[in-house]
Amino acid sequence: MSKTATEETSRLKKVKSILVTQSAPADAKSPYFEIEKKYNVKVDFRPFIQVQGIAYKDFRKQKIEILQHTAIIFTSRHAIDHFFRMCKEAKIEVPTDMKYFCITEQTANYLQKYIVIRKRKVFTGTKTALDLLEIIKKHKTEKFLFPCSNKRQKDLPDYMGTNDFQLTEAVMYETVSADLSDLEEVFYDVIAFFSPSGITSLFHNFPDFKQNNTRLAAFGPTTAQAVVDAGLIVDIQAPMPNAPSMTGALEHYIKQVNK
């Protein structure tokens, strides 16, 4: 839904409260807390979606043989947790020559929870799935297993599927809407979303949601499109050239309206 100049100006109201639809950051120096102190704004955190593993009996219905693969692609900590959970339930011991391709260094480091990294072949991207693809291209003969959720990003598997890689997608966990019923009578000036699933959860919990004067922040083009498709207005968008992060976009907006 596009905004006219008059509508846009009328929505530029002072921000006193923000709801971030993710878990609270563990780092006490998070920019969210800096915004809270610097602008005297209340910032609350509440995940709108939650991840739950699928049962082993349901995984078996996919007829996937884990040990027929020579490499695993991990794009999140959830994928790592549920891959090793599934191996444990299936009584599978992952061979030491298995190769691991991780989307970021942080994801690779998380592997230490389950394996001794220095004894394994671990390849690491820098930030995005496309970065990881540049590394994967050098290992085209591998048989890749991609543990994922029922709602996964399409870029990596779609690319590999159209470029003759041997890739098996293995759904091991699913993303579902969290129970937000206790927020029914709670209102925020800004709600920050990070995925289309967050918008789905909003309407799953509150089918009659009306945006009114609530400003919506969206991270990434697919999230912004989900807001628009729901008939709502995107007031704050990230990443942008002047605000590569959600916190940067929020601060830029607050500076504008809280003069």
C-alpha positions in Angstrom: 0.0 0.0 0.0 1.6 3.3 -1.1 1.5 6.5 0.9 0.5 9.9 -0.3 2.6 12.9 0.9 -0.2 13.9 3.2 -0.6 10.4 4.7 3.2 10.1 5.2 3.4 13.4 7.0 0.4 12.5 9.2 2.1 9.3 10.3 5.3 11.1 11.5 4.3 10.9 15.2 6.7 10.7 18.2 7.9 7.2 19.1 7.7 6.2 22.7 7.5 2.4 22.4 8.9 -0.2 20.1 8.1 -4.0 19.9 10.9 -6.0 18.3 9.5 -9.3 17.0 12.6 -11.3 18.0 14.2 -12.5 21.2 16.0 -10.0 23.4 19.7 -9.7 22.5 22.1 -11.4 24.8 24.7 -8.6 24.4 24.1 -5.9 26.9 25.7 -3.5 24.4 23.2 -4.1 21.7 22.2 -1.0 19.7 18.6 -1.6 20.8 19.5 -0.8 24.4 21.5 2.2 23.2 18.4 3.5 21.4 16.3 2.9 24.6 18.7 5.0 26.7 19.6 7.7 24.1 16.0 8.5 23.1 14.1 7.5 26.2 12.1 4.9 24.2 10.7 1.7 25.6 11.9 -1.3 23.6 10.3 -4.7 24.2 11.2 -8.0 22.6 8.8 -10.8 21.7 9.4 -13.6 19.1 6.4 -13.8 16.8 7.5 -17.2 15.4 9.0 -20.3 17.0 10.8 -23.2 15.7 9.9 -26.8 16.5 11.5 -30.0 15.3 9.5 -32.5 13.3 9.1 -36.0 14.7 11.6 -38.6 13.5 8.7 -40.8 12.2 7.6 -37.8 10.0 11.2 -37.3 8.8 11.3 -40.9 7.7 8.4 -40.3 5.4 10.7 -38.1 3.3 12.8 -41.3 2.6 16.1 -39.5 3.0 19.3 -41.5 3.7 21.6 -39.2 5.6 24.7 -41.3 5.2 24.3 -41.3 1.4 25.5 -37.7 1.4 29.0 -36.4 1.6 28.4 -32.8 2.7 25.9 -30.9 4.8 24.8 -27.3 4.3 24.0 -25.3 7.4 22.3 -21.9 7.2 21.3 -21.5 10.8 21.8 -22.8 14.4 18.4 -24.4 14.2 19.5 -26.5 11.2 22.5 -27.7 13.2 20.5 -28.6 16.3 17.8 -30.5 14.4 20.3 -32.3 12.1 22.2 -33.8 15.0 18.9 -34.5 16.9 17.7 -36.4 13.9 21.0 -38.3 13.7 20.7 -39.2 17.4 17.1 -40.4 17.1 18.1 -42.5 14.0 21.1 -43.9 15.8 23.4 -42.5 13.0 27.0 -41.7 13.6 28.1 -39.0 11.2 31.4 -40.1 9.6 34.5 -38.0 10.3 35.1 -37.3 6.6 31.7 -35.5 6.3 32.1 -32.0 4.9 30.2 -29.1 6.5 29.4 -25.9 4.6 28.2 -23.1 7.0 26.7 -19.7 5.9 28.8 -17.7 8.4 31.7 -18.1 10.8 29.2 -17.8 13.8 27.2 -20.8 12.4 30.4 -22.8 11.9 31.5 -22.0 15.5 28.2 -23.4 16.7 29.1 -26.8 15.3 31.5 -27.1 18.2 28.5 -28.1 20.3 28.4 -31.4 18.4 31.8 -32.0 16.8 35.5 -31.3 17.2 35.9 -28.7 14.3 39.7 -28.9 14.0 39.3 -32.6 13.0 36.6 -32.0 10.4 36.4 -30.3 7.0 34.4 -27.1 7.6 33.9 -24.4 4.9 32.5 -21.0 5.8 30.8 -18.2 4.0 30.9 -14.6 5.0 27.3 -13.5 5.3 24.7 -14.6 2.7 23.7 -17.8 0.9 25.2 -16.3 -2.3 28.6 -15.9 -0.5 28.4 -19.6 0.5 27.6 -20.6 -3.1 30.9 -19.3 -4.3 32.6 -21.9 -2.0 30.1 -24.6 -2.9 30.9 -24.2 -6.6 34.4 -25.6 -5.9 32.9 -28.8 -4.6 30.4 -29.7 -7.3 31.0 -33.5 -7.0 29.7 -33.7 -3.4 26.3 -35.1 -2.5 24.8 -32.2 -0.5 22.2 -32.5 2.3 20.4 -29.3 3.2 18.6 -29.5 6.6 15.9 -26.8 6.5 12.5 -25.8 7.8 9.2 -26.0 6.0 9.7 -22.3 5.2 13.1 -21.9 3.8 14.8 -19.2 1.7 14.8 -20.2 -2.0 18.0 -18.7 -3.3 20.5 -21.4 -2.4 18.5 -24.6 -3.2 17.0 -23.0 -6.3 20.5 -22.1 -7.7 21.9 -25.5 -6.9 18.8 -27.2 -8.4 19.3 -25.4 -11.8 23.1 -25.9 -11.9 23.3 -29.7 -11.7 24.4 -30.0 -8.1 23.4 -33.1 -6.2 21.2 -31.6 -3.4 18.6 -33.1 -1.1 16.4 -30.9 0.9 15.6 -32.4 4.3 12.8 -30.7 6.3 13.8 -31.3 9.9 12.0 -28.5 11.7 9.1 -26.1 11.1 8.4 -22.4 11.7 5.1 -21.8 13.5 3.3 -18.8 14.9 3.9 -18.1 18.6 1.0 -17.5 21.0 0.6 -13.8 21.4 -2.8 -13.7 23.1 -1.4 -11.7 26.0 -0.6 -8.8 23.7 -4.2 -8.3 22.6 -4.7 -5.1 24.7 -1.1 -3.9 24.3 -0.2 -1.2 21.8 3.1 0.0 20.4 4.1 3.0 18.3 6.4 0.8 16.2 6.5 -2.9 15.5 9.6 -4.3 13.8 9.3 -7.4 11.6 12.1 -9.5 10.1 10.4 -12.1 8.0 7.1 -12.7 6.2 6.4 -15.4 8.9 6.1 -12.6 11.4 3.3 -10.9 9.5 1.6 -14.3 9.2 1.8 -14.7 13.0 0.4 -11.2 13.5 -2.8 -12.1 11.6 -2.9 -15.7 13.0 -3.1 -14.2 16.5 -5.1 -11.1 15.6 -7.2 -11.6 12.5 -8.8 -8.2 12.8 -5.6 -6.3 13.3 -5.9 -2.6 12.3 -2.7 -0.7 11.8 -4.1 2.8 12.7 -1.2 4.9 14.0 1.2 2.0 14.6 4.3 2.3 12.4 5.6 -0.9 10.9 9.3 -1.5 10.3 10.3 -4.3 7.8 13.7 -5.8 7.3 14.4 -7.0 3.8 12.3 -6.8 0.6 10.3 -10.0 1.2 9.2 -8.8 4.6 8.3 -5.4 3.2 6.3 -7.1 0.5 4.5 -9.2 3.0 3.4 -6.1 4.9 2.1 -4.5 1.7 0.3 -7.7 0.6 -1.4 -7.7 4.0 -2.8 -4.3 3.2 -0.6 -2.5 5.7 1.9 0.4 5.4 5.6 0.1 5.6 6.8 3.1 7.5 10.4 2.1 8.2 12.5 -0.1 5.9 15.9 -1.7 6.2 18.5 -2.3 5.0 18.8 1.1 3.3 22.0 3.0 2.1 21.8 5.2 5.2 20.7 2.4 7.5 22.1 -1.1 6.8 20.6 -2.5 10.0 17.1 -2.5 11.6 18.5 -0.5 14.6 20.0 2.0 12.2 16.7 2.4 10.4 14.8 2.8 13.7 17.3 5.4 15.0 17.1 7.4 11.8 13.3 7.4 12.0 13.3 8.3 15.7 15.6 11.2 15.0 13.2 12.5 12.4 10.0 12.3 14.5 11.2 12.8 18.1 12.6 16.3 17.6 
